[in-house]
Amino acid sequence: MAGTALPSSRALARDLGLARNTVAETYGQLVAEGWLSARHGSGTWVTQRAGQLPSVGATAGRSAARGPRYDLRPGVPDVSAFPRAAWLAAARKALAAASAAELSYADPRGLPGLRTALAEYLARARGVAVTPDRVIVCAGFSQGMELVCEVLRARGSRELAVEAYGHPQHRGIAARSGLRVVPLPVDDRGADVAVLPGSRPPARQAGSPRLGAVLLTPAHQFPFGVILAPDRRRHVAEWAAATGAVVIEDDYDGEFRYDRQAVGALQPLAPESVVYAGTASKSLAPGLRLGWLVVPADLLDPIVDAKRTAGRLSSSLDQLALAELIRSGGYDRQVRRARLAYRRRRDRLIAALAAAVPDVRVAGIAAGLHALVRLPGGVAERDVVTRAAARGLAVHGLATTQAGEQDLGPALIVGYATPPPYAFSTAVARLCAALREVIGA
Ligand SMILES: Cc1ncc(COP(=O)(O)O)c(C=O)c1O
């Protein structure tokens, strides 16, 4: 948009992993062509070009795609840190070696090389009980969940228990598949799984259908950031095994744990009852649309059938590149780098809030890419969200994730991963200013 300030060539070069000269030359070329204006000491910005205003419709479409100027909503990592060079090297190597079969309509479970690499990685990094034949590659967690819900519904399930606070899109996926969502209360020990229906049922008859189902975020409850307590993990594993229910374990950001030893997956407690689900959306980029399921034996064929029938195959080239990235150690390196960077951001966010708005309390900070910022009682989330928006900052209130009656607000869910490095301090400063305006008022 005309007038938009660009980052300095030094900052952009650092973000993109390019030589500063390359960025400076590109800026120079765009200035020469009239797209950008620059003044020594004042930076570089997008030029206003007379007679070239796009139509209103085009503007609306583009600004919707561009999103807010500063983004502290949860969900998206710092995509400027995507390991472009490592991905390119992996993709080049993978493509050079790709067989004709891999470039044809390939196995709907995913390519064997990726399933093997993922099985090795998930066993090592997340403690998942897995062999490659149990892995199904899918387009992110969302598609994996959609497939599981469809299969559960087709088998007679009517309901899916969900955490009383969780990702609204996932409740939407369940509802679209015909499953009624039933909220489970959440506290500082995760979801209260003791209230699952038929918690102490008679043992399931062999071969009888699995009807119960629950969606959980055990390693890092979204959005509260707590761990599902060990006794609750055991309880839900036993409940599922005894009733034939299915647990969907959303391990969306399990790699990002800061304060102590990684919390492992729930799945190994009941591998024949738990569908473990992971994603590259946090560790690499959501745009890849790559995720993975590890499924109990009896759900394998129905899920693969659903995936094949609807033509929901994943790109072979991206699968081959990801397999190569994992095998070469590039994926681990990226996770380690990102973990360090996000930990530093988290610390900066906590320090800035403590200094500027001591009345808020920050929680859920031991892991992940977001923090819960608890507001003093009586403060309306939407007032802070509105003030932030007036400053060009998008942030979400806790209520956006609420599924039922339980009310644990007011709070904000602050995703600290999304802004590129050059915008992070400004985004945090605007958040603090919006909070001060409302809380101080
Ligand atoms: C709780 C939770 N689970 C899973 C995901 C990942 O979804 P996907 O893999 O479909 O991008 C997200 C992304 O924001 C999330 O917040």
PDBQT file of the ligand as one rigid body, heavy atoms in Angstrom, charges set to zero:
ROOT
HETATM    1  C1  LIG A 501      -4.601 -25.959  18.700  1.00  0.00    +0.000 C 
HETATM    2  C2  LIG A 501      -4.077 -26.092  17.299  1.00  0.00    +0.000 A 
HETATM    3  N1  LIG A 501      -3.974 -27.301  16.763  1.00  0.00    +0.000 NA
HETATM    4  C3  LIG A 501      -3.505 -27.486  15.499  1.00  0.00    +0.000 A 
HETATM    5  C4  LIG A 501      -3.124 -26.432  14.735  1.00  0.00    +0.000 A 
HETATM    6  C5  LIG A 501      -2.521 -26.678  13.364  1.00  0.00    +0.000 C 
HETATM    7  O1  LIG A 501      -3.428 -26.784  12.375  1.00  0.00    +0.000 OA
HETATM    8  P1  LIG A 501      -2.934 -27.165  10.906  1.00  0.00    +0.000 P 
HETATM    9  O2  LIG A 501      -1.918 -28.253  11.045  1.00  0.00    +0.000 OA
HETATM   10  O3  LIG A 501      -4.160 -27.614  10.207  1.00  0.00    +0.000 OA
HETATM   11  O4  LIG A 501      -2.324 -25.954  10.286  1.00  0.00    +0.000 OA
HETATM   12  C6  LIG A 501      -3.252 -25.143  15.227  1.00  0.00    +0.000 A 
HETATM   13  C7  LIG A 501      -2.893 -23.988  14.375  1.00  0.00    +0.000 C 
HETATM   14  O5  LIG A 501      -3.134 -22.852  14.674  1.00  0.00    +0.000 OA
HETATM   15  C8  LIG A 501      -3.725 -24.963  16.554  1.00  0.00    +0.000 A 
HETATM   16  O6  LIG A 501      -3.816 -23.745  17.098  1.00  0.00    +0.000 OA
ENDROOT
TORSDOF 0
